[in-house]
């Protein structure tokens, strides 16, 4: 059984969905610390040929609480947020189906950050026909005081995983020998360069999955997800 685990991100890049699609079960973290300077509630879109950050505003809270304890700000203006994408992508070839999906995601009523992100990722997986089982980390009966590699290995033991796949950024964080000792094959997913036409602009890479979907039919994006990576 192939397993992966990762924290949620808001409308992440295609590589995130490659990792989900590459495994049988994907564990999404709800009970790890929220990092203010990270990308959990942020990403980038294309605006006038340049990459521009967007994000979900959050209610003020302690620096020590988990993703699952954070809440969206009461002043989050969903209409204004959607208008940002409408203005940026109205002329994109796949605007109608992609904007409809985005409306469904943004109008989700849960104000809990994790609940909102979990729904958005599940909605995108459904749109791309990715059948991977998604499991919330806090529901897995392991010692959740563990961290890093120890926690991942605990997930692998509980799920009887034979292979664990991590994003390429984790190469320095995990030991193949330690995983092999637990009879788990550790692999890393590296996304290949993906390029497509963005209006008449020079291509801007590494934007949100929404950008990819605005310019490519869902079937083409699914091809990116299933094929445009390598495991090392």
One Martini backbone bead per residue (centre of mass of N, CA, C, O) as a GRO file, in nm:
protein
  232
    1UNK     BB    1   0.095   0.037   0.023
    2UNK     BB    2   0.044   0.372  -0.057
    3UNK     BB    3   0.185   0.664   0.109
    4UNK     BB    4   0.080   0.997   0.230
    5UNK     BB    5   0.179   1.323   0.381
    6UNK     BB    6   0.007   1.646   0.439
    7UNK     BB    7  -0.048   1.960   0.439
    8UNK     BB    8  -0.251   2.206   0.377
    9UNK     BB    9  -0.356   2.394   0.084
   10UNK     BB   10  -0.436   2.671  -0.115
   11UNK     BB   11  -0.470   2.604  -0.422
   12UNK     BB   12  -0.251   2.428  -0.537
   13UNK     BB   13  -0.030   2.288  -0.712
   14UNK     BB   14  -0.002   2.015  -0.917
   15UNK     BB   15   0.203   1.852  -0.735
   16UNK     BB   16   0.004   1.789  -0.507
   17UNK     BB   17  -0.178   1.598  -0.688
   18UNK     BB   18   0.037   1.397  -0.760
   19UNK     BB   19   0.072   1.284  -0.475
   20UNK     BB   20  -0.213   1.185  -0.433
   21UNK     BB   21  -0.230   1.001  -0.700
   22UNK     BB   22   0.032   0.810  -0.617
   23UNK     BB   23  -0.168   0.700  -0.397
   24UNK     BB   24  -0.395   0.528  -0.185
   25UNK     BB   25  -0.319   0.715   0.070
   26UNK     BB   26  -0.403   1.037   0.222
   27UNK     BB   27  -0.264   1.247   0.467
   28UNK     BB   28  -0.418   1.511   0.647
   29UNK     BB   29  -0.321   1.779   0.833
   30UNK     BB   30  -0.470   1.914   1.153
   31UNK     BB   31  -0.239   1.864   1.412
   32UNK     BB   32  -0.063   2.112   1.327
   33UNK     BB   33   0.113   2.383   1.310
   34UNK     BB   34   0.063   2.702   1.233
   35UNK     BB   35   0.219   2.902   0.972
   36UNK     BB   36   0.240   3.230   0.891
   37UNK     BB   37   0.482   3.207   0.654
   38UNK     BB   38   0.327   3.025   0.490
   39UNK     BB   39   0.097   2.838   0.241
   40UNK     BB   40  -0.175   2.739   0.355
   41UNK     BB   41  -0.348   3.036   0.283
   42UNK     BB   42  -0.172   3.047   0.007
   43UNK     BB   43  -0.109   3.198  -0.326
   44UNK     BB   44  -0.101   3.206  -0.697
   45UNK     BB   45  -0.161   3.430  -0.965
   46UNK     BB   46  -0.266   3.571  -1.272
   47UNK     BB   47  -0.170   3.926  -1.337
   48UNK     BB   48  -0.079   4.088  -1.599
   49UNK     BB   49   0.166   3.861  -1.634
   50UNK     BB   50   0.173   3.816  -1.317
   51UNK     BB   51   0.252   3.727  -1.002
   52UNK     BB   52  -0.005   3.688  -0.742
   53UNK     BB   53  -0.111   3.710  -0.432
   54UNK     BB   54  -0.324   3.500  -0.229
   55UNK     BB   55  -0.587   3.478   0.041
   56UNK     BB   56  -0.684   3.383   0.364
   57UNK     BB   57  -0.838   3.528   0.611
   58UNK     BB   58  -0.763   3.546   0.963
   59UNK     BB   59  -0.816   3.495   1.274
   60UNK     BB   60  -0.706   3.591   1.554
   61UNK     BB   61  -0.426   3.412   1.714
   62UNK     BB   62  -0.236   3.196   1.831
   63UNK     BB   63   0.092   3.067   1.756
   64UNK     BB   64   0.016   2.755   1.891
   65UNK     BB   65  -0.190   2.657   1.700
   66UNK     BB   66  -0.366   2.474   1.489
   67UNK     BB   67  -0.514   2.430   1.196
   68UNK     BB   68  -0.785   2.316   1.334
   69UNK     BB   69  -0.806   2.609   1.513
   70UNK     BB   70  -0.853   2.780   1.279
   71UNK     BB   71  -1.004   3.086   1.144
   72UNK     BB   72  -1.191   3.266   0.961
   73UNK     BB   73  -1.259   3.569   0.885
   74UNK     BB   74  -1.537   3.767   0.905
   75UNK     BB   75  -1.423   3.964   0.655
   76UNK     BB   76  -1.455   3.762   0.439
   77UNK     BB   77  -1.477   3.838   0.089
   78UNK     BB   78  -1.604   3.639  -0.150
   79UNK     BB   79  -1.674   3.827  -0.380
   80UNK     BB   80  -1.399   3.966  -0.405
   81UNK     BB   81  -1.236   3.713  -0.455
   82UNK     BB   82  -1.382   3.622  -0.718
   83UNK     BB   83  -1.324   3.886  -0.877
   84UNK     BB   84  -1.023   3.844  -0.902
   85UNK     BB   85  -1.054   3.596  -1.096
   86UNK     BB   86  -1.240   3.716  -1.308
   87UNK     BB   87  -1.045   3.943  -1.403
   88UNK     BB   88  -0.796   3.752  -1.468
   89UNK     BB   89  -0.982   3.498  -1.641
   90UNK     BB   90  -1.221   3.563  -1.839
   91UNK     BB   91  -1.044   3.481  -2.120
   92UNK     BB   92  -1.024   3.200  -2.058
   93UNK     BB   93  -1.098   2.890  -2.198
   94UNK     BB   94  -1.179   2.764  -1.881
   95UNK     BB   95  -1.361   2.952  -1.707
   96UNK     BB   96  -1.641   2.834  -1.645
   97UNK     BB   97  -1.571   2.560  -1.499
   98UNK     BB   98  -1.361   2.683  -1.298
   99UNK     BB   99  -1.539   2.901  -1.164
  100UNK     BB  100  -1.753   2.706  -1.061
  101UNK     BB  101  -1.563   2.557  -0.872
  102UNK     BB  102  -1.470   2.804  -0.707
  103UNK     BB  103  -1.745   2.877  -0.594
  104UNK     BB  104  -1.788   2.615  -0.437
  105UNK     BB  105  -1.543   2.654  -0.253
  106UNK     BB  106  -1.592   2.951  -0.136
  107UNK     BB  107  -1.905   2.886  -0.037
  108UNK     BB  108  -1.821   2.742   0.192
  109UNK     BB  109  -1.933   2.748   0.537
  110UNK     BB  110  -1.680   2.680   0.672
  111UNK     BB  111  -1.462   2.859   0.910
  112UNK     BB  112  -1.269   2.643   0.922
  113UNK     BB  113  -0.971   2.601   0.788
  114UNK     BB  114  -0.953   2.297   0.751
  115UNK     BB  115  -1.236   2.247   0.638
  116UNK     BB  116  -1.195   2.429   0.390
  117UNK     BB  117  -0.942   2.286   0.269
  118UNK     BB  118  -1.051   2.001   0.253
  119UNK     BB  119  -1.281   2.066   0.058
  120UNK     BB  120  -1.108   2.185  -0.173
  121UNK     BB  121  -0.938   1.930  -0.229
  122UNK     BB  122  -1.171   1.731  -0.276
  123UNK     BB  123  -1.298   1.889  -0.514
  124UNK     BB  124  -1.049   1.871  -0.701
  125UNK     BB  125  -1.030   1.565  -0.709
  126UNK     BB  126  -1.309   1.521  -0.832
  127UNK     BB  127  -1.263   1.693  -1.091
  128UNK     BB  128  -0.994   1.494  -1.157
  129UNK     BB  129  -1.045   1.194  -1.082
  130UNK     BB  130  -0.933   1.133  -0.780
  131UNK     BB  131  -0.951   0.831  -0.573
  132UNK     BB  132  -0.808   0.893  -0.326
  133UNK     BB  133  -0.775   0.846  -0.003
  134UNK     BB  134  -0.884   1.064   0.264
  135UNK     BB  135  -0.709   1.138   0.574
  136UNK     BB  136  -0.729   1.241   0.894
  137UNK     BB  137  -0.483   1.251   1.120
  138UNK     BB  138  -0.648   1.252   1.403
  139UNK     BB  139  -0.787   0.957   1.327
  140UNK     BB  140  -0.514   0.830   1.380
  141UNK     BB  141  -0.392   0.575   1.607
  142UNK     BB  142  -0.144   0.756   1.731
  143UNK     BB  143   0.135   0.930   1.833
  144UNK     BB  144   0.100   1.287   1.826
  145UNK     BB  145   0.388   1.366   1.959
  146UNK     BB  146   0.509   1.312   1.719
  147UNK     BB  147   0.768   1.380   1.467
  148UNK     BB  148   0.821   1.368   1.158
  149UNK     BB  149   0.951   1.070   1.086
  150UNK     BB  150   0.816   0.925   1.328
  151UNK     BB  151   0.525   0.984   1.237
  152UNK     BB  152   0.534   0.857   0.960
  153UNK     BB  153   0.608   0.569   1.060
  154UNK     BB  154   0.349   0.536   1.223
  155UNK     BB  155   0.161   0.545   0.984
  156UNK     BB  156   0.284   0.306   0.830
  157UNK     BB  157   0.229   0.091   1.044
  158UNK     BB  158  -0.079   0.126   1.069
  159UNK     BB  159  -0.121   0.099   0.736
  160UNK     BB  160   0.081  -0.101   0.605
  161UNK     BB  161   0.307   0.023   0.446
  162UNK     BB  162   0.536  -0.015   0.156
  163UNK     BB  163   0.502   0.297   0.065
  164UNK     BB  164   0.662   0.623   0.070
  165UNK     BB  165   0.557   0.951  -0.037
  166UNK     BB  166   0.737   1.248  -0.113
  167UNK     BB  167   0.828   1.540  -0.145
  168UNK     BB  168   1.126   1.667  -0.261
  169UNK     BB  169   1.175   1.858  -0.004
  170UNK     BB  170   1.234   1.583   0.192
  171UNK     BB  171   1.521   1.459   0.147
  172UNK     BB  172   1.663   1.583   0.422
  173UNK     BB  173   1.441   1.448   0.639
  174UNK     BB  174   1.490   1.150   0.529
  175UNK     BB  175   1.553   0.794   0.577
  176UNK     BB  176   1.594   0.513   0.401
  177UNK     BB  177   1.699   0.324   0.623
  178UNK     BB  178   1.465   0.363   0.826
  179UNK     BB  179   1.246   0.260   0.634
  180UNK     BB  180   1.372  -0.015   0.564
  181UNK     BB  181   1.357  -0.120   0.861
  182UNK     BB  182   1.021  -0.103   0.810
  183UNK     BB  183   0.953  -0.197   0.517
  184UNK     BB  184   0.993   0.088   0.355
  185UNK     BB  185   0.957   0.263   0.060
  186UNK     BB  186   1.136   0.550  -0.023
  187UNK     BB  187   0.998   0.833  -0.195
  188UNK     BB  188   1.029   1.099  -0.451
  189UNK     BB  189   0.855   1.376  -0.583
  190UNK     BB  190   0.911   1.508  -0.918
  191UNK     BB  191   0.836   1.774  -1.101
  192UNK     BB  192   0.788   1.855  -1.405
  193UNK     BB  193   0.790   2.062  -1.649
  194UNK     BB  194   0.516   2.297  -1.690
  195UNK     BB  195   0.355   2.411  -1.994
  196UNK     BB  196   0.145   2.693  -2.106
  197UNK     BB  197  -0.094   2.894  -2.227
  198UNK     BB  198  -0.102   3.254  -2.128
  199UNK     BB  199  -0.221   3.386  -2.338
  200UNK     BB  200   0.038   3.630  -2.451
  201UNK     BB  201   0.237   3.538  -2.241
  202UNK     BB  202   0.479   3.472  -2.052
  203UNK     BB  203   0.551   3.212  -1.874
  204UNK     BB  204   0.413   3.129  -1.546
  205UNK     BB  205   0.514   2.945  -1.293
  206UNK     BB  206   0.383   2.798  -1.005
  207UNK     BB  207   0.079   2.799  -0.987
  208UNK     BB  208  -0.218   2.752  -0.933
  209UNK     BB  209  -0.451   2.518  -1.026
  210UNK     BB  210  -0.639   2.733  -1.146
  211UNK     BB  211  -0.458   2.818  -1.375
  212UNK     BB  212  -0.439   2.546  -1.516
  213UNK     BB  213  -0.758   2.522  -1.557
  214UNK     BB  214  -0.803   2.784  -1.728
  215UNK     BB  215  -0.603   2.660  -1.983
  216UNK     BB  216  -0.716   2.357  -1.923
  217UNK     BB  217  -0.847   2.079  -1.950
  218UNK     BB  218  -0.909   1.837  -1.725
  219UNK     BB  219  -0.773   1.608  -1.893
  220UNK     BB  220  -0.495   1.748  -1.912
  221UNK     BB  221  -0.443   1.786  -1.609
  222UNK     BB  222  -0.452   1.487  -1.544
  223UNK     BB  223  -0.200   1.427  -1.710
  224UNK     BB  224  -0.010   1.589  -1.534
  225UNK     BB  225  -0.067   1.431  -1.271
  226UNK     BB  226   0.007   1.129  -1.387
  227UNK     BB  227   0.295   1.203  -1.569
  228UNK     BB  228   0.460   1.485  -1.462
  229UNK     BB  229   0.673   1.273  -1.312
  230UNK     BB  230   0.911   1.155  -1.062
  231UNK     BB  231   1.064   0.882  -0.895
  232UNK     BB  232   1.345   0.882  -0.632
   0.00000   0.00000   0.00000
